Structures are given as C-alpha cells and as structure tokens.
Amino acid sequence: MKDFILAGENIRPGEFKEVVINIARLPSRTQIDTPIYIYRAPNDGPVLALTAGMHGDEINGMEIVRRIIDAGHNKVQRGTTVCMPIINVYGFLNYSREVPDGKDVNRSFPGSKGGSLASRVAWHLTHDIIPAIDVGVDFHTGGAMRTNYPQVRCVMQEPKNVELAHAFHAPFTIDSPFRPHSLRQTAAKKGKNIIVYEGGESLRMDTFAIEEGINGTLRLMKHLKMIDWAPEAKVENKVVWNSSWIRARTAGLFHPHVLAGDLIHKNQLVGSITDPFGEFKEQIKSQVTGYVVGLNNNPVVNAGDALMHIGQDNFCRLDGGGEE
C-alpha cells in the first residue's frame, strides 16, 4: 500500500491519528489549534473528508461529525476518513460565522499562508487537506434564525456530483453554482468533488437534520464501498433545479402558515405579516408551486427580508409552478 501523508503526517494502514494544524495565536498569545481526526483502514479505498464548522455558529454540522467519530463510523472497512468537526475554531469560540477579522473563511479560498486569519485557515485546507482527499462532504447550517430543511447542494452538471448526491440521498438535492472563493470551488479546480450538506439553524441543535446528515454520510460511505451497511432512506430524494425567495413587502411581525419541507402551491396562503398593534394584517401568497427548503424563524422582519426559500423540481414546474 502507498504511503498516505496528510499535513506532513504519515498514517499507516489500520491507524487512527489526531493531527493538529496551528493557524495562529489570539491577541492573548493563546494558541488555537485545529484538530483533524484521520482513520486509515487496513484495506485500500477512497479518501473521504468530512468537514464542519466552517462558520463557527453552525453547530449541527459539528455535531454530525462528532457523532460519526463518537460512534466509530469513521473507522471504515476500506479507505480513509478525514474528519474536521470544527474548521473555524475562532468563530466557534465567539458564536460567530466569521473569524475575528470579520472575514468569511468560505469566501477566502485558496487563501494565503501569511494573510488574514480567514485566509490562513483557507490556505491550510487548500494545501493540507484537499490534495490528500478524493471526495468530501462539507456540513453547513442555515444562517441566523433561518432553518434549512435537510438538503445537499452541488453543481448538478458534474456527473460525479450527481452520483455522490444521489448516494447521500437527502430529502432535497439542490443544483447550486459555486460560491466564489469557496472550499467547494477550490476543490473542484483541483479535480476533487465536495458536496455541501445544509440542515437546521445556526446555534440551535436540530435532531432531524443531524440524523439525516449522519445517515446520508453512511449511505455515501456504502456507495463508495468503504462500509457494507447503511440505513435505507425513509423519504424520496427530490432534485431542485430552480429556487427563489418569498420576501416581505412590508415590515412587521411574520407569521408562517407552513413548515420547512412542506409542498406549497401557486397562490396558496403561506403566511402573514402584522404590526405589533393590531392595525393591519397582510397576507402572503406563493407565486410558485414548490417545496419550502428554507424558512425564516425571526418573527420581526423588514421590507425586503427573505421569508421562505422555495425549491422547484420537475413536478412543481409542470404543475403550474412558474412565476407570473
């Protein structure tokens, strides 16, 4: 078997090793390290990266990778797993999406060894992780007070992405272009396929999203022949080819009448906006037929705020789902 070297460390067949990458120091001179947990099976196979915590407030992804390690699912029969439960340690300590310099790590790739904090984190991933892997799942969570129904995002024009997303079998697969300077885009430029899993809301544990993330990862491992068993999917995987947001036309208090994951129809009443004093009430109707793949949980909204993310598969578009 060939040597497997990651971040300068050689991992032997059958070995589990924790590798620590030093990014920088805090102003207090406190050292903050990013741990990587690597297991190399006795038998050859693909190298799968499971990364989370790119944004420090996205707890669900961290919990998915933690539970995979805790349950020993990372100790596969064939191949190698590279698990990073928290990429952005700085953001995690500050309950923040960003690092202390205010930048987004997932908009800082490929990064710079001597650049900003975000750029340094991105540089280590670009040079220490991406070259060593074959495929990966990057776990994310909805933004502040917005929940994402469990979904995989990838560029569906790439056949390998379609294969990986289908194997993961989340409730939704969304055709999603690359974000500029993201981990996913940088990996693709190096010939590596990373799909993104989104589930739940930031700073809030979501049991359903966590379980879907774990089970989807196991199904992906089985597809890659790293393990022999994985739980069957309980729901159909719907492929979303087009999506749009329902936005608030006025400020006020938002009252959703549907749940994340629901199928809604064109002209259906999906929510309302009121003022705090009972002087007005505005009804919100959907302009399309589609699925609620994202939902704003913040009751206080301003004009233009995103309320619901609606995804359309082929069925929805055939069912009179086009915008007026």
C-alpha positions as CSV (number, residue, x, y, z in Angstrom):
1,M,0.0,0.0,0.0
2,K,1.2,3.5,-0.8
3,D,2.0,6.0,2.0
4,F,-0.8,8.3,3.0
5,I,0.5,11.6,4.1
6,L,-1.7,14.5,5.4
7,A,-0.3,17.7,6.8
8,G,3.1,16.2,7.0
9,E,2.0,13.1,8.9
10,N,2.2,9.6,7.6
11,I,-0.8,7.4,8.6
12,R,-0.3,3.7,8.4
13,P,-2.9,1.1,7.5
14,G,-5.2,0.4,10.4
15,E,-4.1,3.5,12.3
16,F,-6.2,6.3,13.8
17,K,-4.3,9.5,14.4
18,E,-5.1,13.0,15.5
19,V,-3.2,15.7,13.5
20,V,-3.2,19.2,14.8
21,I,-2.7,22.2,12.5
22,N,-1.6,25.5,14.1
23,I,-3.2,28.5,12.4
24,A,-2.2,31.5,14.6
25,R,-2.4,32.9,18.1
26,L,-5.0,35.0,19.7
27,P,-4.0,38.5,20.9
28,S,-3.6,37.0,24.4
29,R,-1.0,34.7,22.9
30,T,-3.3,31.7,23.4
31,Q,-2.6,29.0,20.8
32,I,-5.6,27.9,18.9
33,D,-5.2,24.6,17.0
34,T,-7.4,22.9,14.5
35,P,-7.6,19.1,15.1
36,I,-8.0,16.6,12.3
37,Y,-9.0,13.0,13.0
38,I,-7.8,10.5,10.5
39,Y,-8.5,6.8,10.2
40,R,-6.9,4.7,7.5
41,A,-8.5,1.2,7.1
42,P,-6.3,-1.8,6.6
43,N,-7.7,-2.1,3.1
44,D,-7.4,0.4,0.2
45,G,-10.2,2.6,-0.8
46,P,-11.2,6.3,-1.4
47,V,-10.3,9.1,0.9
48,L,-13.4,10.9,2.3
49,A,-13.3,14.2,4.0
50,L,-16.0,15.2,6.5
51,T,-15.7,18.9,7.4
52,A,-17.8,21.1,9.6
53,G,-17.7,24.4,11.5
54,M,-16.5,26.5,8.5
55,H,-18.8,29.0,10.1
56,G,-18.4,28.9,13.9
57,D,-22.1,29.2,14.7
58,E,-23.2,26.3,12.6
59,I,-23.5,23.7,15.4
60,N,-25.4,21.0,13.6
61,G,-22.6,20.2,11.2
62,M,-20.1,19.9,14.1
63,E,-22.5,17.6,15.9
64,I,-22.9,15.4,12.8
65,V,-19.1,14.9,12.5
66,R,-18.7,14.5,16.3
67,R,-21.4,11.7,16.4
68,I,-19.8,10.0,13.5
69,I,-16.5,9.9,15.3
70,D,-18.1,9.0,18.7
71,A,-20.0,6.1,17.2
72,G,-16.9,4.8,15.4
73,H,-18.5,5.3,11.9
74,N,-15.3,6.9,10.8
75,K,-13.4,3.6,11.3
76,V,-14.4,2.3,7.9
77,Q,-13.5,-1.1,6.4
78,R,-11.9,0.2,3.3
79,G,-10.3,3.6,2.5
80,T,-9.6,6.6,4.7
81,T,-11.7,9.2,6.6
82,V,-10.5,12.7,7.3
83,C,-12.8,14.3,9.9
84,M,-12.6,18.0,10.9
85,P,-15.5,18.8,13.3
86,I,-14.5,22.5,13.7
87,I,-12.7,24.3,10.9
88,N,-13.2,27.8,12.3
89,V,-12.3,27.5,15.9
90,Y,-12.2,31.3,16.3
91,G,-15.8,31.6,15.2
92,F,-16.9,28.7,17.4
93,L,-15.4,30.4,20.5
94,N,-17.2,33.7,19.6
95,Y,-20.6,32.2,18.4
96,S,-19.9,33.8,15.1
97,R,-20.0,33.0,11.4
98,E,-16.8,34.9,10.8
99,V,-13.3,34.9,12.3
100,P,-12.2,37.9,14.5
101,D,-11.0,39.9,11.5
102,G,-14.6,39.9,10.2
103,K,-14.0,37.8,7.1
104,D,-15.8,34.6,6.0
105,V,-13.5,31.6,5.7
106,N,-15.7,30.1,2.9
107,R,-15.1,33.2,0.8
108,S,-11.3,33.3,1.4
109,F,-10.0,30.3,-0.7
110,P,-7.5,29.4,-1.8
111,G,-6.1,31.6,1.0
112,S,-2.7,32.8,1.9
113,K,-0.2,31.4,4.4
114,G,0.7,34.9,5.6
115,G,-2.7,36.6,5.1
116,S,-5.7,37.4,7.3
117,L,-7.0,34.8,9.8
118,A,-9.7,33.6,7.4
119,S,-7.1,33.4,4.6
120,R,-4.7,31.4,6.7
121,V,-7.4,28.8,7.6
122,A,-8.3,28.5,3.9
123,W,-4.7,28.1,2.9
124,H,-4.2,25.2,5.3
125,L,-7.3,23.5,3.9
126,T,-6.2,24.1,0.3
127,H,-2.6,22.8,0.9
128,D,-3.0,20.2,3.7
129,I,-6.4,18.7,3.1
130,I,-7.7,19.0,-0.5
131,P,-4.6,17.4,-2.1
132,A,-5.0,14.3,0.1
133,I,-8.7,13.5,-0.5
134,D,-10.8,12.1,-3.2
135,V,-14.3,13.3,-2.2
136,G,-15.8,15.2,0.7
137,V,-19.0,16.4,2.4
138,D,-18.9,19.9,3.9
139,F,-21.6,20.3,6.6
140,H,-23.4,23.6,6.9
141,T,-26.4,25.1,8.7
142,G,-28.9,27.8,7.9
143,G,-28.0,31.4,8.7
144,A,-29.1,33.4,11.7
145,M,-32.6,32.5,12.7
146,R,-33.2,30.7,9.3
147,T,-33.6,27.0,9.1
148,N,-32.7,24.9,6.1
149,Y,-34.6,21.6,5.6
150,P,-32.0,18.8,5.1
151,Q,-30.5,19.2,1.6
152,V,-27.4,18.6,-0.4
153,R,-26.1,21.4,-2.7
154,C,-23.8,20.8,-5.6
155,V,-23.3,21.6,-9.3
156,M,-25.5,19.0,-11.0
157,Q,-23.9,19.5,-14.4
158,E,-21.0,17.4,-13.0
159,P,-21.8,13.7,-13.2
160,K,-19.7,12.8,-10.1
161,N,-21.6,15.3,-8.0
162,V,-24.9,13.8,-9.2
163,E,-23.6,10.3,-8.2
164,L,-22.5,11.5,-4.7
165,A,-25.7,13.4,-4.0
166,H,-27.9,10.5,-5.1
167,A,-25.9,8.2,-2.8
168,F,-26.3,10.6,0.1
169,H,-30.0,10.8,-0.6
170,A,-31.0,13.8,1.5
171,P,-34.7,14.9,1.2
172,F,-33.6,17.5,-1.3
173,T,-30.7,17.9,-3.7
174,I,-30.4,21.5,-5.0
175,D,-28.5,22.4,-8.1
176,S,-26.2,25.1,-6.8
177,P,-23.5,27.1,-8.6
178,F,-20.1,27.5,-6.9
179,R,-19.7,30.3,-4.4
180,P,-16.7,32.4,-5.4
181,H,-13.6,31.6,-3.4
182,S,-15.3,28.7,-1.5
183,L,-13.9,25.4,-0.4
184,R,-16.1,23.6,-2.9
185,Q,-15.0,25.7,-5.8
186,T,-11.3,25.4,-4.9
187,A,-11.6,21.6,-4.6
188,A,-13.3,21.4,-8.0
189,K,-10.4,23.2,-9.6
190,K,-8.1,20.6,-8.2
191,G,-10.3,17.7,-9.5
192,K,-11.9,16.9,-6.2
193,N,-15.6,16.6,-5.6
194,I,-17.1,18.1,-2.4
195,I,-20.9,18.3,-1.9
196,V,-22.4,20.6,0.7
197,Y,-25.0,19.4,3.3
198,E,-27.3,22.0,4.8
199,G,-29.6,21.3,7.7
200,G,-31.2,23.2,10.6
201,E,-30.5,26.6,12.0
202,S,-27.3,28.2,13.4
203,L,-26.7,28.0,17.2
204,R,-29.6,25.5,17.6
205,M,-29.5,21.7,17.6
206,D,-31.8,20.1,15.1
207,T,-32.2,16.4,15.8
208,F,-33.8,15.6,12.5
209,A,-31.1,17.5,10.5
210,I,-28.4,15.8,12.5
211,E,-29.8,12.3,11.9
212,E,-30.3,12.9,8.2
213,G,-26.7,14.1,8.0
214,I,-25.3,11.0,9.7
215,N,-27.5,8.6,7.8
216,G,-26.7,10.3,4.5
217,T,-22.9,10.1,5.2
218,L,-23.3,6.3,5.9
219,R,-25.1,5.8,2.7
220,L,-22.4,7.7,0.8
221,M,-19.7,5.5,2.6
222,K,-21.5,2.4,1.5
223,H,-21.8,3.7,-2.1
224,L,-18.0,4.3,-2.1
225,K,-17.6,0.7,-0.8
226,M,-15.9,1.9,2.4
227,I,-18.5,0.1,4.5
228,D,-21.0,-2.7,3.9
229,W,-24.2,-1.4,5.6
230,A,-26.0,1.8,5.8
231,P,-29.6,2.8,6.7
232,E,-32.1,3.0,3.9
233,A,-33.5,6.4,3.1
234,K,-37.0,7.0,4.5
235,V,-38.0,9.7,2.1
236,E,-37.7,10.4,-1.6
237,N,-34.8,12.5,-2.8
238,K,-36.2,15.4,-4.7
239,V,-33.9,17.3,-7.1
240,V,-34.5,21.0,-7.1
241,W,-33.5,22.7,-10.3
242,N,-34.8,26.2,-9.6
243,S,-35.3,28.1,-6.4
244,S,-36.5,31.6,-5.3
245,W,-37.2,33.5,-2.1
246,I,-40.6,34.9,-0.9
247,R,-39.7,38.3,0.5
248,A,-41.5,40.6,2.8
249,R,-43.3,43.5,1.1
250,T,-43.6,45.4,4.3
251,A,-42.1,45.5,7.8
252,G,-43.8,43.8,10.8
253,L,-44.3,40.5,12.6
254,F,-44.0,37.4,10.3
255,H,-46.4,34.5,10.9
256,P,-45.6,31.5,8.8
257,H,-48.5,29.2,8.0
258,V,-46.4,26.4,6.6
259,L,-43.4,24.3,7.8
260,A,-40.0,23.7,6.3
261,G,-40.2,20.8,4.0
262,D,-43.8,21.4,3.0
263,L,-45.1,21.3,-0.5
264,I,-46.9,24.5,-1.3
265,H,-48.9,25.5,-4.4
266,K,-49.2,28.6,-6.5
267,N,-51.5,31.2,-4.9
268,Q,-51.5,29.3,-1.6
269,L,-51.7,31.4,1.6
270,V,-48.3,30.7,3.2
271,G,-48.1,33.3,5.9
272,S,-49.0,36.8,7.1
273,I,-47.4,40.0,8.4
274,T,-48.9,42.1,11.1
275,D,-47.9,45.1,13.0
276,P,-47.4,44.9,16.8
277,F,-50.6,47.0,17.5
278,G,-53.3,45.1,15.6
279,E,-53.8,47.9,13.0
280,F,-53.0,45.9,9.8
281,K,-52.6,42.4,8.5
282,E,-51.0,41.5,5.2
283,Q,-51.5,38.0,3.6
284,I,-48.6,36.3,1.9
285,K,-49.3,34.1,-1.1
286,S,-46.8,32.0,-3.0
287,Q,-46.2,32.9,-6.7
288,V,-45.0,29.3,-7.5
289,T,-45.6,25.7,-6.7
290,G,-42.6,24.3,-4.8
291,Y,-41.1,23.0,-1.5
292,V,-40.2,25.1,1.5
293,V,-36.5,24.3,1.6
294,G,-35.7,27.3,3.9
295,L,-37.7,29.2,6.4
296,N,-37.1,32.4,8.3
297,N,-37.7,31.9,12.1
298,N,-37.3,35.5,13.0
299,P,-40.8,37.0,13.7
300,V,-39.5,40.6,13.3
301,V,-38.9,41.4,9.6
302,N,-38.2,44.5,7.5
303,A,-39.3,45.1,4.0
304,G,-37.3,43.0,1.6
305,D,-36.3,40.4,4.1
306,A,-36.2,36.8,2.9
307,L,-39.1,34.8,4.4
308,M,-39.2,31.4,2.6
309,H,-36.8,29.7,0.2
310,I,-38.9,27.8,-2.3
311,G,-37.4,25.0,-4.4
312,Q,-38.9,23.5,-7.5
313,D,-38.4,20.1,-9.0
314,N,-39.7,19.0,-12.4
315,F,-43.1,18.1,-10.9
316,C,-43.5,21.6,-9.5
317,R,-42.6,23.3,-12.7
318,L,-45.1,21.1,-14.6
319,D,-47.8,21.8,-12.0
320,G,-48.3,25.5,-12.9
321,G,-45.3,26.5,-10.8
322,G,-43.8,29.2,-13.0
323,E,-43.7,32.8,-11.7
324,E,-46.3,35.2,-13.0
